[in-house]
Amino acid sequence: MPIATVNPANGETIKTYEPMDEEELERRLQLAEATFRTYRTTSFAERAALLERAADLLDEDQADIGRVMTTEMGKPVKQARAEAAKCAKAMRWYAAHAEALLADEEPDPSDVTDSGASRAVVRYRPLGPVLAVMPWNFPLWQVVRFAAPALMAGNVGLLKHASNVPQTALYLEDLFHRAGFPAGCFQTLLVGSGAIDDILRDERVKAATLTGSEPAGRAVASTAGEMIKKTVLELGGSDPFIVMPSADLDRAAQVAVTARVQNNGQSCIAAKRFIVHADVYDAFAERFVAGMRALTVGDPMEEDTEVGPLASERGRDDLEELVDDARRGGARVLCGGERPEGPGWYYPPTVVADVTREMRIHREETFGPVATLYRANDLDEAVLIANDSLFGLSSNVWTRDDAEVDRFVRDLEAGGVFVNGMTASHPALPFGGVKRSGYGRELSGHGIREFCNITTVWHGA
């Protein structure tokens, strides 16, 4: 796809960019390598001061960059501003905690004396330039949750952002430059997806992180495996949202609506499959469908808009195909399900019930404001339905029964279990999945250590 800003609210192409040529790409790779040699020797205090300055600038830019994100990918502008604010908080969190998270670790001397050591230390050292292949759905947050820990660890970043958010991508490079980071610490590479393989094969690039589709993850993992380079992958999700009889149904239904349509439903960790115990199925469904119908769909630049357009025409077509396939297979559409007239790539909040395993919508990720509703006769069946997915990113369970909570935490195949609340990412908590949702972790101490050389230092007696 071309590198261009296309407003999804009306389909208008606003600005198109030429991809970098080989000469410019080579210059930037050289700069990244050269900058790493000196940046890796800076102190945590020096890095923290730079990252704090970037957070301050981002707060100042919040309204402007919010409008840019909304223009490029269609999220409601209030959510765009909130995303910018979240990024600034994450920067400050890593500025404050990175030194402790990467502090030297010393085993008890008595544990290593039999190796002839008087002392041993585990030290975390940066790897070098890391390639970040990032998606459009959270165009600031997806990048910052990589960049903040990577820069605090002493690495440098090379961003290959989604081709439909070039202005946001260039803003990020400019943000870190204005904050005072050396020029090669964080660079945006305006290149198409076809350039990723060659960049990853370059010996100067030491590792890669990707958030995106399963096919994209397979391609990056394949090349990285061939080159024996570390990768972290955060891929698709089809998160279950389980409601048991003891749940607060009013609260569960209210949160369920937000969990499904946040970011216009285009979130890997959005709840997508709503699995409800038979005893409360009808009561929950009534509340949930009413909440989905009540949402305000419209111009994402309007402050009262709750659901804007999908980011691309292809994305809307794919979503529509899933709903139509389910309808042909006998599923009931309880609300929505029809493309609206007029400009822009809008699709209404939709709830699909009576879904079977044979339907595509059961197996594939619905990347838009479409929910599937399942009836479970007991906890065991709820777990079976929840785990009947190729994905395993996160999960939500609603119950006030501690024994049920223990069972869900033990048995759900997911990287997270959120009890009586909505899945969210936070810098203090590890984020990632299992199965085809990827591997490795972002955020927290686990995330900052992913791109470190974990070095054993042994001292003889």
Summary of the structure (lengths in Angstrom):
residues: 461
radius of gyration: 23.0
end to end distance: 61.0
largest distance: 78.5
contacts: 1656
relative contact order: 0.14
helix: 44%
strand: 21%
